[in-house]
């Protein structure tokens, strides 16, 4: 996708190395991103208190709170994807990043042509995850409603000594008459 046609994304960039912070921040701004650069996890937490970025890019190891510590706080912001930057490519560190929900992991030195696809992929993946969770919630709601309808039909069958079809029709007729959802009527049975 052409950078000029992409909607401007808000990036929270967190790195204690001021040179890396300035270089990546400048490159991302030139590529069309709105960047909030922070030199520490504590500063990033203050920014998160007032702004909602589209993605966070976190240095793994920083003085004070690490990128992993910051990632724990990001879990309180559902739907906020984050990727890690680090000078260390150790497998245990990568595993920790994955466990904390990172949607990407880049080993320094990183340049803008590497970073932009990682940002866009992480944002797209986060949107997919969000949509799946939303669909899962909708399916659970439908399942619960269907369960309530099934239980109501069973109760009507026992109380009225009628067939399943007759009990369901009675429930549906009551819902139509009252202009309510069948699940709402089923809850009352």
Secondary structure, 3 states (H helix, E strand, C coil): CCCCCCCCCEEEEECCCHHHHHHHHHHHHHCCCEEEEECCHHHHHHHHCCCCCCEEEEECCCCCCCHHHHHHHHCCCCCCEEEEEECCCCHHHHHHHHHCCCCEEEECCCCHHHHHHHHHHHHHHHHHHHHHHHHHHHHHHHHHHHHHHHHHHHHHHHHHCCCHHHHHHHHHHHHHHHCCCHHHHHHHC
